[in-house]
Amino acid sequence: MAELSINRDDILQSTLFHIQVKRCQYIDHFPTLVANVFTNVIHGKKMPPYDKIKRRLYRLNTSFFTINKTMKKRDFYQGLYKRIKSQA
């Protein structure tokens, strides 16, 4: 099995870019928290299915979705997952 060619910095950059594209605001460590979740589930292996990691993403303690009230967690995280998966 080949290792993924994406690292934590790539995931963090993808998260920041996705936030910018969606025109969202954040005041906490949201991008870092999201990058940590993806880094912890990948472990150099293949990218797990979205359904396997969405619970970890939804549990993040963040004010991101309170600030960006029009942004739905499902839409944001699925879009980010697709972005990261396409880079891997």
HELIX and SHEET records of a PDB file:
HELIX    1   1 ARG A    8  VAL A   21  1                                  14    
HELIX    2   2 PHE A   30  ILE A   42  1                                  13    
HELIX    3   3 TYR A   50  TYR A   58  1                                   9    
HELIX    4   4 PHE A   64  ILE A   67  1                                   4    
HELIX    5   5 LYS A   73  GLN A   87  1                                  15    
END                                                                             
